[in-house]
């Protein structure tokens, strides 16, 4: 049964569950939650689908490396996963966003 955050993702072409699998690794689940949060904030566009899919595939590689007992494979995949996630748009910090909105409101009020 998919979680709410999994069904909320609407990026065309994104495959959340490979080959129709309903259960995913904890790492893939965390990446799905990250993608859902970025999409909820309106930060993802169709051009980000490939990077999101790559992040999901790298999450699977991390999990496979851990299952196989090959720490080096898991570590390399984790480093690549981190780089992939860092390439996605970063959310605006809440306080920065609030200060910017206050600034815009003051400009509008002064104008």
C-alpha positions in Angstrom: 0.0 0.0 0.0 1.6 3.3 -1.0 2.1 6.0 1.5 0.4 9.4 1.1 3.6 11.1 0.1 4.2 8.5 -2.6 0.8 9.0 -4.3 1.2 12.8 -4.2 4.1 12.9 -6.7 2.9 13.9 -10.1 6.1 14.1 -12.2 5.3 12.4 -15.5 7.6 9.5 -16.2 8.9 9.0 -12.7 8.9 5.3 -11.6 8.5 5.2 -7.9 8.2 1.4 -7.6 10.4 -0.7 -10.0 8.5 -3.5 -11.8 5.4 -2.7 -9.8 7.0 -3.5 -6.4 4.9 -2.2 -3.5 7.6 -2.5 -0.9 10.8 -0.4 -1.2 14.0 -0.1 0.9 14.2 2.5 3.6 16.6 4.5 1.5 14.3 4.5 -1.6 11.4 5.5 0.7 13.4 8.4 2.1 14.2 9.6 -1.5 10.5 9.3 -2.4 9.7 11.5 0.7 12.4 14.0 -0.4 11.1 14.2 -3.9 7.5 14.6 -2.6 8.5 17.4 -0.3 10.4 19.3 -3.1 7.4 18.8 -5.4 5.0 20.1 -2.7 7.1 23.3 -2.5 6.8 23.7 -6.3 10.5 23.3 -6.8 10.4 20.4 -9.3 9.6 20.7 -13.0 9.4 18.0 -15.7 13.1 18.7 -16.5 14.0 17.2 -13.0 12.4 13.8 -13.7 15.7 12.3 -14.8 17.6 13.5 -11.7 14.8 12.3 -9.5 14.8 8.9 -11.2 18.6 8.7 -10.9 18.2 9.4 -7.1 15.8 6.6 -6.8 18.1 4.2 -8.7 21.1 5.3 -6.6 19.0 4.6 -3.4 18.4 1.1 -4.7 22.2 0.7 -5.3 22.9 1.8 -1.7 20.4 -0.8 -0.4 21.8 -3.5 -2.7 25.4 -2.7 -1.5 24.3 -3.0 2.1 22.5 -6.3 1.5 25.5 -7.8 -0.3 27.8 -6.8 2.6 30.0 -4.8 0.3 30.5 -1.6 2.3 32.6 0.0 -0.4 29.8 -0.4 -3.0 27.3 1.0 -0.6 29.6 3.9 0.2 30.2 4.8 -3.4 26.5 4.6 -4.2 25.7 6.8 -1.2 28.2 9.4 -2.3 26.6 9.4 -5.8 23.1 9.6 -4.3 24.2 12.6 -2.2 25.5 14.4 -5.3 22.4 13.6 -7.2 20.2 15.0 -4.4 22.3 18.1 -4.1 21.8 18.8 -7.8 18.0 19.1 -7.2 16.6 22.5 -6.4 17.1 23.4 -2.7 14.1 24.5 -0.6 14.2 28.1 0.6 14.8 28.3 4.3 11.6 29.2 6.2 13.0 32.3 7.9 14.5 33.6 4.6 11.3 33.1 2.8 9.3 34.9 5.5 11.8 37.8 5.5 11.6 38.1 1.7 7.7 38.0 1.8 7.8 40.8 4.5 10.2 42.8 2.3 7.9 42.4 -0.7 4.8 43.4 1.4 6.6 46.5 2.6 7.5 47.5 -0.9 3.9 47.0 -2.1 2.6 49.0 0.9 5.0 51.8 0.2 4.3 51.9 -3.5 
